[in-house]
Amino acid sequence: MLGRTRLCALALVALAVAVVVSTAGASTATFSNTTLFGTWDIAGSGLSTAEAFPGSGTPSNSSGDSEPAIAFGNDGKMVVDGLGWIPFQVNVWTGTFGSTPSYFGGVDTTVPVPGNGRIGLGSGDADVEVTSAGTTVVADLDFVFTKNGSLQLGVSATRCPSGAAGPGDCTTTLLDQGGADREWLTHRGTTLWMTTHDSGNSTGIKVWRSDDDGVSWQKVGSPLTGQGKGTGNATFNNVQGPIVADPNANYVYDVYAAGETFTKCCSSDYNNIYVSRSTDGGKSWTAQLVYHAAPGTGLGNIFPSLAVDHTTGRLYAVWSDGHDVWLSTAPRGGTTWSAPQKVSSIHTALMPWAAANNGKVDIVYYGSTADQDDANGVWNVYDAQSTDAGSTFDENLVSNTPNRVGAVCTEGTGCTGGTNRELLDLFEVAEDPLTGKAAIIYTSSEISTYTRSDGSVHKLPEIVLAYEQ
């Protein structure tokens, strides 16, 4: 969903299944933590210093960032992105595992929009991939303003060749301006796939494919259509997680949470987890029900996530019920899924994400001993790690200081006055292909502040990169 807008409400569910997480406090991995500050050109923005920084609390070298993504290339090239809070741009860093990455710059600061009088701004949502050619591709949700002043949502792809030294060496292609939402990106070799959530009609899922390393794109089939009851459950009634490609087999997968046909009028608590798979490059799809909970149970918190083991092809689907994080696994192909198992032990666990390689699995989430809406809740980042393909897990503390103090709202524009949304909707983990260790990029609301023109002081999110030691 749009990182700065709506999301469904959450509900709790009791699941009678085996718990495989180790006891709280067990830890086999430790992590370093480094804050990444995005900079930007005030003069180039056309804003005065007072307009750009509306108060003394904003760090002079920071744009603020949240909802970050991370990806590795086969050669170990690492790319990190974050959504700028003050300028409309996607901040990008590049490096290798264990290093402090270099600031590449803000991409998608303007978007080429066809049509008389139309302009576009990026940074609604973002995702990033590094292809086998070393090309960095950033998928971005854009705000498209028409000549008469109306606003539409679009999605673009920014392509930065392997030798790019900064945003000036990148090109941006607008793929859709007719109503897009939360976009995701994946690749196999130099073929890329991007999914978007249709914010204008049916909350359908659109899939785009590039066969030439991100130069050009074509629309292919939808994971939702032609799925019988699954289509009925999901139409106007779903939240989409990431699309992932198996790097060693002809499978592409898309995960989403969907409700029931009879709850479309009244509930956004999506009680079914589906994974659709394609074997023809996204032209056609087959949906598989991974897990069904009682109607009214919210499993879309936020988002359901999916990882494919880059070595074995095994699949790991994860989701939060607003209290715990759950995992279901499947062999390559995703035709049969295991009963869900709980991988978190902290009282409240939100925003799960998964990565896997060579039998090692890392599932990250924000966790607190308090309830989600507790104004005094203290939050940290956790990693449930398995080295036996998901049979057992150890729960490890990642953050060296709390990344959030306060409530965490996950209802998008339903969050009153936009409060408690500093963490936005997700963060990510990736496995370094050279070391086999996890790199986690998360948001902290406890590092910076800014002061608005009315004198009120607010938290300015920043992103933190954590390396497994």
Residue pairs with C-beta under 8 A, 6 or more apart in sequence:
1 7
1 125
1 181
1 182
1 197
1 239
1 302
1 303
1 412
1 425
2 124
2 125
2 141
2 153
2 181
2 182
2 199
2 412
3 66
3 67
3 83
3 124
3 125
3 141
3 182
3 424
3 425
3 426
4 83
4 124
4 412
4 421
4 424
5 412
5 413
6 411
6 412
6 413
6 414
7 239
7 300
7 302
7 410
7 411
7 412
7 414
7 425
8 239
8 268
8 269
8 270
8 298
8 300
8 301
8 302
8 411
9 268
9 269
9 298
9 411
9 414
10 269
10 298
10 301
10 321
10 322
10 372
10 410
11 269
11 296
11 297
11 298
11 321
11 322
12 298
12 321
12 322
12 323
13 293
13 294
13 297
13 298
13 299
13 321
13 323
15 293
15 321
15 324
15 326
15 340
15 342
17 326
17 339
17 340
17 341
17 342
18 339
18 341
19 341
19 342
19 345
20 341
20 342
20 343
20 391
20 392
20 393
21 342
21 343
21 344
21 345
21 384
21 393
21 394
21 395
22 345
22 392
22 393
22 394
22 395
23 345
24 345
24 346
24 395
26 394
26 395
27 394
27 395
27 396
27 397
28 385
28 394
28 396
29 383
29 385
29 394
29 396
29 438
29 468
29 469
30 396
30 468
30 469
31 383
31 396
31 397
31 398
31 399
31 400
31 440
31 466
31 467
31 468
31 469
32 466
32 467
32 469
33 398
33 399
33 400
33 401
33 464
33 465
33 466
34 100
34 464
34 465
34 466
35 444
35 447
35 462
35 463
35 464
35 465
36 65
36 80
36 82
36 93
36 101
36 103
36 462
36 463
36 464
36 465
37 59
37 61
37 62
37 63
37 103
37 462
38 62
38 63
38 64
38 65
38 82
38 84
38 89
38 91
38 103
38 106
39 61
39 62
39 63
39 103
40 63
40 84
40 86
40 87
40 89
40 91
40 106
42 49
42 52
42 53
45 52
45 87
52 86
52 87
53 60
53 86
53 450
54 450
54 451
54 452
54 453
55 450
55 451
55 452
55 453
55 455
55 457
56 451
57 448
57 449
57 450
57 451
57 457
57 458
57 460
58 64
58 86
58 448
58 449
58 450
58 451
58 460
59 448
59 460
62 448
62 460
62 462
63 84
63 85
63 86
63 87
63 89
63 91
63 106
64 84
64 85
64 86
64 448
64 450
64 460
64 461
64 462
65 82
65 83
65 84
65 85
65 91
65 443
65 461
65 462
65 463
66 82
66 83
66 85
66 422
66 423
66 424
66 443
66 461
66 463
67 82
67 83
67 125
67 126
67 423
67 424
67 425
67 426
67 427
67 443
68 80
68 81
68 82
68 83
68 427
68 428
68 441
68 442
68 443
68 463
69 80
69 81
69 82
69 126
69 127
69 128
69 428
69 441
70 78
70 79
70 80
70 81
70 128
70 428
70 429
70 430
70 439
70 440
70 441
70 465
71 78
71 79
71 128
71 129
71 130
71 430
72 78
72 79
72 97
72 130
72 430
72 431
72 432
72 433
72 439
73 79
73 130
73 131
73 132
73 134
74 132
74 433
75 134
76 96
76 97
76 432
76 433
76 434
77 94
77 96
77 130
77 134
78 94
78 95
78 96
78 97
78 99
78 101
78 130
78 430
78 432
78 439
79 92
79 93
79 94
79 104
79 128
79 130
79 136
80 92
80 93
80 94
80 95
80 101
80 128
80 441
80 463
80 465
81 90
81 91
81 92
81 93
81 126
81 127
81 128
81 138
82 90
82 91
82 126
82 441
82 463
83 90
83 91
83 123
83 124
83 125
83 126
83 424
84 90
84 91
84 106
84 123
85 460
85 461
86 450
87 106
87 109
87 123
88 109
88 121
88 122
88 123
88 143
89 106
89 107
89 108
89 109
89 122
89 123
90 106
90 107
90 108
90 122
90 123
90 126
90 138
90 140
90 158
91 103
91 105
91 106
92 103
92 104
92 105
92 106
92 107
92 128
92 136
92 138
92 160
92 167
93 101
93 102
93 103
93 104
94 101
94 102
94 104
94 136
95 101
95 102
97 432
97 434
97 435
97 437
97 439
97 467
98 435
98 467
100 465
101 465
104 160
104 164
104 166
104 167
105 166
105 167
106 167
107 122
107 138
107 140
107 158
107 160
107 167
107 170
107 172
108 122
108 123
108 126
108 138
108 140
108 142
108 156
108 158
108 172
109 121
109 122
109 167
110 119
110 120
110 121
110 122
111 119
111 120
111 121
111 122
111 140
111 142
111 144
111 154
111 156
111 172
111 174
112 120
112 172
112 173
112 174
113 119
113 120
113 144
113 154
113 174
113 177
114 174
115 146
115 147
115 177
116 147
117 146
117 147
118 144
118 145
118 146
118 147
118 177
119 144
119 145
120 142
120 143
120 144
120 145
120 154
120 156
120 174
120 177
121 142
121 143
121 145
122 140
122 141
122 142
122 143
122 156
123 140
123 141
124 140
124 141
124 142
124 143
124 153
125 140
125 141
125 181
125 182
125 183
126 138
126 139
126 140
126 141
127 138
127 139
127 183
127 184
127 185
127 242
128 136
128 137
128 138
128 139
128 185
129 136
129 137
129 185
129 186
129 187
129 192
130 136
130 137
130 187
131 137
131 187
131 189
131 190
131 192
131 213
131 214
132 187
132 189
132 190
133 162
133 190
133 213
134 161
134 162
135 159
135 160
135 161
135 162
135 190
135 213
135 214
136 159
136 160
136 162
136 164
137 157
137 158
137 159
137 160
137 185
137 187
137 192
137 214
138 157
138 158
138 160
138 185
139 155
139 156
139 157
139 183
139 184
139 185
139 194
140 155
140 156
140 157
140 158
140 172
140 183
141 153
141 154
141 155
141 180
141 181
141 182
141 183
142 153
142 154
142 155
142 156
142 174
142 177
143 151
143 153
143 154
144 151
144 152
144 153
144 154
144 177
145 151
146 152
152 177
152 178
152 179
153 177
153 179
153 180
153 181
153 199
154 174
154 175
154 176
154 177
154 178
154 180
155 174
155 175
155 176
155 180
155 183
155 194
155 196
156 172
156 173
156 174
156 175
157 172
157 173
157 175
157 185
157 192
157 194
157 210
157 214
157 217
158 170
158 171
158 172
158 173
159 170
159 171
159 172
159 173
159 213
159 214
159 215
160 167
160 169
160 170
161 169
161 170
163 169
164 170
173 216
173 217
175 194
175 196
175 208
175 217
176 196
176 206
176 208
178 200
179 198
179 199
179 200
179 201
180 196
180 197
180 198
180 199
180 206
181 196
181 197
181 198
181 199
182 196
182 197
182 240
182 303
182 425
183 194
183 195
183 196
183 197
184 194
184 195
184 240
184 241
184 242
184 243
185 192
185 193
185 194
185 243
186 192
186 193
186 242
186 243
186 244
186 245
186 252
187 193
187 245
188 245
188 246
188 247
188 252
189 247
190 211
190 212
190 213
191 209
191 210
191 211
191 245
191 281
192 209
192 210
192 213
192 214
193 207
193 208
193 209
193 210
193 220
193 243
193 245
193 252
193 282
194 207
194 208
194 209
194 210
194 217
194 243
195 205
195 206
195 207
195 208
195 223
195 240
195 242
195 243
195 254
196 205
196 206
196 208
197 203
197 204
197 205
197 239
197 240
198 204
198 205
198 206
202 235
202 236
203 234
203 235
203 236
203 237
203 238
204 222
204 224
204 225
204 235
205 222
205 223
205 224
205 238
205 240
205 254
205 256
206 219
206 222
207 219
207 220
207 221
207 222
207 223
207 243
207 254
207 282
208 217
208 218
208 219
208 220
209 217
209 218
209 220
209 281
209 282
210 216
210 217
210 218
211 218
220 281
220 282
220 283
221 278
221 282
221 283
221 284
221 285
222 285
223 254
223 256
223 276
223 278
223 285
223 287
224 230
224 231
224 234
224 235
224 238
224 256
224 276
224 285
224 287
225 231
225 285
226 284
226 285
227 234
227 276
227 285
227 286
227 287
230 258
230 274
230 287
230 289
231 287
232 261
233 258
233 259
233 260
233 261
233 272
234 256
234 258
234 259
234 274
235 264
236 264
237 258
237 259
237 260
237 261
237 263
237 264
237 270
238 256
238 257
238 258
238 259
238 270
238 300
239 256
239 257
239 268
239 270
239 300
239 302
239 303
239 304
240 254
240 255
240 256
240 303
241 254
241 255
241 256
241 257
241 303
241 304
241 305
241 306
242 254
242 255
242 303
242 305
242 306
243 252
243 253
243 254
244 252
244 253
244 254
244 255
244 306
244 307
244 308
245 251
245 252
245 253
245 308
246 252
246 253
246 308
246 313
246 332
247 308
247 310
248 310
248 311
248 313
249 313
249 332
250 279
250 280
251 277
251 278
251 279
251 308
251 313
251 332
251 333
251 334
252 277
252 278
252 281
252 282
253 275
253 276
253 277
253 278
253 306
253 308
253 315
253 334
254 275
254 276
254 277
254 285
254 306
255 273
255 274
255 275
255 290
255 304
255 305
255 306
255 317
256 273
256 274
256 276
256 304
257 270
257 271
257 272
257 273
257 274
257 299
257 300
257 303
257 304
257 319
258 270
258 272
258 274
259 267
259 268
259 269
259 270
259 271
259 272
259 295
260 271
260 272
260 295
262 295
263 269
263 295
263 296
267 295
267 296
268 298
268 300
269 295
269 296
269 297
269 298
269 299
269 300
270 298
270 299
270 300
271 292
271 293
271 294
271 295
271 296
271 297
271 298
271 299
272 289
272 291
272 292
272 293
272 299
273 289
273 290
273 291
273 299
273 304
273 317
273 319
273 328
274 287
274 288
274 289
274 290
275 287
275 288
275 290
275 306
275 315
275 317
275 330
275 334
275 337
276 285
276 286
276 287
276 288
277 285
277 286
277 288
277 333
277 334
278 284
278 285
278 286
288 334
288 335
288 337
290 317
290 328
290 330
290 337
291 299
291 317
291 319
291 326
291 328
291 337
291 340
293 299
293 321
297 321
298 321
298 322
299 319
299 320
299 321
300 319
301 319
301 320
301 321
301 322
301 350
301 351
301 410
302 320
302 350
302 351
302 410
302 425
302 426
303 351
303 425
303 426
304 317
304 318
304 319
305 317
305 318
305 319
305 352
305 353
305 354
306 315
306 316
306 317
306 318
306 354
307 315
307 316
307 318
307 354
307 355
307 356
307 361
308 314
308 315
308 316
308 356
309 315
309 316
309 356
309 357
309 358
309 359
309 361
309 389
310 356
310 357
310 358
310 431
310 433
311 357
311 358
311 359
312 332
312 358
312 359
312 389
313 331
313 332
313 333
314 329
314 330
314 331
314 332
314 356
314 389
314 390
315 329
315 330
315 331
315 332
315 334
316 327
316 328
316 329
316 354
316 356
316 361
316 363
316 390
317 327
317 328
317 329
317 330
317 337
317 354
318 325
318 326
318 327
318 343
318 352
318 353
318 354
318 363
319 325
319 326
319 352
320 326
320 349
320 350
320 351
320 352
320 365
322 348
322 350
322 372
323 347
323 348
323 349
324 342
324 344
324 349
325 342
325 343
325 344
325 349
325 352
325 363
325 365
325 384
326 340
326 341
326 342
326 343
327 340
327 341
327 342
327 343
327 354
327 363
327 390
328 337
328 338
328 339
328 340
328 341
329 337
329 338
329 389
329 390
330 336
330 337
330 338
341 390
343 363
343 384
343 393
343 395
344 365
344 367
344 382
344 384
344 395
345 395
346 367
346 368
346 369
346 382
346 395
347 367
347 368
347 369
347 370
347 371
348 367
348 368
348 369
348 370
348 371
348 372
348 377
349 365
349 366
349 367
349 382
350 365
350 366
350 367
350 372
350 408
350 410
351 365
351 366
351 410
351 423
351 425
351 426
351 427
352 363
352 364
352 365
353 363
353 364
353 365
353 426
353 427
353 428
353 429
354 361
354 362
354 363
354 364
354 429
355 361
355 362
355 428
355 429
355 430
355 431
355 438
356 362
356 431
357 431
357 433
357 436
358 436
359 387
359 388
359 389
360 385
360 386
360 387
360 431
360 436
361 385
361 386
361 389
361 390
361 393
362 383
362 384
362 385
362 429
362 431
362 438
362 440
362 468
363 383
363 384
363 385
363 393
363 429
364 381
364 382
364 383
364 384
364 398
364 427
364 428
364 429
364 440
364 442
365 381
365 382
365 384
366 379
366 380
366 381
366 382
366 403
366 404
366 408
366 423
366 427
366 442
367 379
367 380
367 381
367 382
368 374
368 377
368 378
368 379
368 380
368 404
368 408
369 377
369 378
370 376
370 377
370 378
371 377
372 407
372 408
372 410
373 407
373 408
373 409
374 407
375 406
375 407
376 405
376 406
377 404
377 405
377 406
377 407
377 408
378 402
378 404
378 405
379 402
379 403
379 404
379 405
379 408
380 397
380 398
380 399
380 402
380 403
381 397
381 398
381 399
381 403
381 427
381 440
381 442
381 466
382 395
382 396
382 397
382 398
383 395
383 396
383 398
383 429
383 438
383 440
383 468
384 393
384 394
384 395
384 396
385 393
385 394
385 396
385 438
386 392
386 393
386 394
398 440
398 442
398 466
399 442
399 444
399 464
399 466
401 444
401 446
402 446
403 423
403 442
403 443
403 444
403 445
403 446
403 464
404 422
404 423
404 444
404 445
404 446
405 445
405 446
406 420
406 445
407 420
408 420
408 423
409 415
409 419
409 420
409 421
410 425
412 421
412 425
415 421
422 443
422 445
422 459
422 461
423 443
423 445
423 461
424 443
424 461
427 440
427 441
427 442
427 443
428 440
428 441
429 438
429 439
429 440
429 441
430 438
430 439
431 437
431 438
431 439
432 438
432 439
437 467
437 468
437 469
438 467
438 468
439 465
439 466
439 467
439 468
440 465
440 466
440 467
440 468
441 463
441 464
441 465
441 466
442 463
442 464
442 466
443 461
443 462
443 463
443 464
444 461
444 462
444 463
444 464
445 459
445 460
445 461
446 459
447 460
447 462
447 464
448 459
448 460
448 461
448 462
449 457
449 458
449 459
449 460
450 457
450 458
450 460
451 457
451 458
452 458
